[in-house]
Amino acid sequence: MIVVNTESVPGLPILEVKGLVQGNTVRAKHVGRDIAASFKNIFGGELRGYTELLTEARREALGRMLRQAQAIGANAVVNVRFATSSITSGAAELYAYGTAVVVDTPTPDS
Amino acid sequence: MNSDSFLVPIYFLTPVLLLILGFISGKAAEHFHFARLKIKEEELSSIMMCNMKTIPTNWKLDRAFLVSGSVVIANDYFKTFAATLRNLIGGRMRSYEALLERGRREAIVRMLEEARNGSANAVWNVRLATSPIQAEQTGRSSGIELLAFGTALRAS
């Protein structure tokens, strides 16, 4: 599966547009991470727990989007966008969406 | 004598202590972060970045893939306090400007590192997004997430 956020896959003409695919997830960290993060509000700096949380949540959302694309028979997703929104204290929603397409020749690497 | 009287100095001293702690550690963290960013940006400067959607047609490409980098970053206690005061008068919130700059540059560096791991020489259609994380009971946010993403290109 080719995933890009440009409007076309460079070098590979789009044969068919399958439509919008999307994936989302809401995730939270355990209370220990939340406490650690509240300490970081005193000292300043990166909240590693939350960075980790969002990175894996983004991967999850992207994975769900790709599964949806696979299910409708696409071999690439173009124009991918991400959106994040905080739902409640310590939880975040990650949303990934893009256009599933069929391109001419799939490259061996995904 | 009131039995709670010994608590009074604690009530006053704790915020002062937190302010001092925040001031020192926040200053140090910011200084070292900027120094680290400068080195990494130098290292990654060979990768071209652009926020255009269209790729030059004369490029011979053998791979295109999505790369992203994100960071959640928080201000220290002193700067949060200073920003609260600034909110009364209005004007430039320097402490938040520095925070967002650090976060944004870090996110871009992480994105470029991912591109470099896939031996890409350019990142096209770069997008930046910001979102506050964890709106606390107090209403102020404890962390800001900065995300950078784009299409990494490997020219043959």
Interface residues (C-beta under 8 A of the other chain):
Chain A: I2 V3 V4 N5 T6 E7 V9 P10 G11 D34 A37 S38 K40 N41 I42 F43 G44 G45 E46 L47 Y50 T51 L54 T55 R58 L62 V80 R81 F82 A83 T84 S85 S86 T88 S89 G90 A91 A92 T107 D109 S110
Chain B: L18 L21 G22 S25 G26 A29 E30 H33 K53 T54 I55 W59 K60 L61 D62 R63 A64 F65 L66 S68 S70 V71 V72 I73 A74 N75 D76 Y77 K79 T80 E106 W124 N125 R127 A129 S131 P132 I133 Q134 A135 E136 Q137 S141 S142 G143 E145 L147 F149 G150 T151 L153
